[in-house]
Amino acid sequence: MSPQDRPGESPVESPVDRPQRRSERREHLDELLEAAVEAEIETGRREETVEQAERSLVLRVLRVTLGVVVVAVGLSLLVLPGPGLIVIAGGLALMAQDVPFARRWLAKVRERIPEDEDGGIATWVVVLSVSALVMSIAASIWFTFLR
């Protein structure tokens, strides 16, 4: 019984078929990029040419990716010593330009951050958070390398 005749198993791909599958995937990705560029131009922000639309898409992907990473770091800082809510707010602020739910979440997170009279983050919150972060990093370095 050959591998192709066995039920539930995928047939073995020959080396000849691999370039064809790659080219199909590449065509699919090209179609997706063209559709994204077309949608970017149709939204009518500031992009008038294909190059501007592609640049805008790359910047948007970078902002959202960096925002997700910063939010993930902020979530870890909620349980570790450090300014977790402030870092989460920074990540959501990065994503808020491009992701609608990030704007709503940013408003909710900002409500939980202690503010001063001007509506900014209170100085004592920043000082205390950064101090806790520096002390925890110093303690980690001491515990790991110097004890």
KOLKOLTI-831635 format. One record per residue (C-alpha): x, y, z. Coordinates in steps of 0.05 Angstrom, whole numbers, padded with zeros to 5 digits, always signed. Layout:
# residues N
XYZ
...
***
This chain:
# residues 147
+00000+00000+00000
+00030+00067-00021
+00027+00129+00023
-00023+00159-00025
-00071+00101-00014
-00072+00105+00062
-00133+00140+00089
-00121+00200+00133
-00050+00212+00109
-00030+00266+00062
+00007+00245+00000
+00082+00255-00001
+00100+00317-00039
+00152+00308-00092
+00209+00358-00099
+00180+00377-00167
+00115+00401-00135
+00148+00446-00084
+00165+00504-00131
+00094+00502-00158
+00065+00508-00088
+00113+00564-00072
+00092+00602-00134
+00019+00592-00116
+00031+00619-00046
+00070+00678-00076
+00012+00693-00123
-00036+00691-00065
+00008+00739-00024
+00014+00786-00084
-00062+00787-00090
-00069+00803-00016
-00018+00859-00022
-00053+00889-00082
-00120+00886-00046
-00090+00919+00016
-00058+00974-00025
-00123+00986-00063
-00161+00990+00003
-00109+01038+00031
-00116+01084-00029
-00192+01080-00026
-00195+01101+00047
-00168+01167+00022
-00124+01185+00081
-00062+01215+00048
-00040+01160+00002
-00046+01177-00071
+00005+01131-00102
+00020+01057-00094
+00087+01072-00062
+00055+01117-00009
+00002+01064+00005
+00054+01009+00012
+00096+01053+00059
+00033+01068+00100
+00017+00994+00105
+00088+00977+00128
+00085+01032+00181
+00017+01008+00204
+00041+00936+00211
+00103+00960+00249
+00061+01004+00296
+00013+00948+00312
+00068+00897+00321
+00108+00942+00366
+00045+00959+00404
+00029+00886+00416
+00100+00873+00441
+00097+00934+00488
+00028+00912+00515
+00056+00842+00526
+00114+00871+00566
+00065+00914+00605
+00022+00853+00621
+00084+00818+00648
+00100+00880+00689
+00032+00875+00723
+00058+00814+00761
+00131+00834+00761
+00155+00898+00794
+00150+00955+00746
+00103+01006+00714
+00055+00956+00683
-00005+01001+00670
+00039+01057+00643
+00073+01009+00594
+00006+00979+00573
-00020+01050+00561
+00041+01064+00517
+00029+01001+00476
-00044+01016+00467
-00028+01087+00448
+00017+01060+00392
-00039+01016+00367
-00095+01066+00377
-00081+01100+00310
-00097+01037+00272
-00138+00991+00317
-00206+01017+00341
-00211+00972+00402
-00143+00998+00426
-00173+01067+00433
-00228+01041+00479
-00180+01000+00520
-00132+01059+00525
-00187+01101+00555
-00202+01047+00606
-00129+01038+00625
-00119+01113+00632
-00176+01115+00682
-00139+01065+00726
-00073+01104+00725
-00068+01155+00783
-00068+01225+00755
-00046+01293+00781
-00086+01358+00775
-00067+01369+00703
-00092+01301+00681
-00022+01274+00670
+00010+01215+00705
+00028+01234+00776
+00102+01242+00787
+00102+01196+00848
+00072+01140+00806
+00128+01145+00754
+00183+01152+00807
+00157+01094+00848
+00147+01049+00787
+00215+01063+00758
+00249+01054+00826
+00215+00986+00835
+00237+00966+00765
+00310+00986+00777
+00312+00953+00845
+00283+00888+00818
+00332+00887+00760
+00390+00900+00808
+00365+00845+00855
+00359+00797+00796
+00430+00812+00773
+00457+00805+00844
+00420+00740+00855
+00441+00711+00788
+00514+00733+00784
+00541+00760+00849
+00516+00718+00907
***
